[in-house]
Amino acid sequence: MNEPTATRKRPAGVWIISSYIIVANVWSLLSFYLSDSGAMPISTGQSDIFIEITAIDHFLMIIGSGIAIAAAITLFLLKKAAFYLFSISVGLSIVVILQVLTADWFPDLGAAGILAVVFMWLVGLVPFLYSWRLKQKGVLR
């Protein structure tokens, strides 16, 4: 018999991943907005990067964050849709990573840029793999 989501015990990983994704994405969107609007001062080097951000970049960031937050919420609710939303999120992160790697300003970042790309990939891949594992175990319904 299917138990309601409220009575099923959530694994610790669900709490950690959901919390991290929601806080990180809301923080990123807020930080970007404050930096882009001029409400938060940024260095000259960073302002050069902000000048090169296109409407496509804005669109991908907003849509990607929305999908990630939706995936985190559905993971918290232990819904199977979390796996599919994380799949979309990983696919979108590949597009964003390819776009970043081909940007004119990326070589200027050096090793920090490479670490940021690896971190971005892992942040998308870990929740995807975790949700796949939970789906296989039947935890997500």
Secondary structure, 3 states (H helix, E strand, C coil): CCCCHHHCCCCHHHHHHHHHHHHHHHHHHHHHHHHHHCCCCCCHHHHHHHHCCCHHHHHHHHHHHHHHHHHHHHHHCCCCHHHHHHHHHHHHHHHHHHHHHCCCCHHHHCHHHHHHHHHHHHHHHHHHHHHHHHHHHCCCC
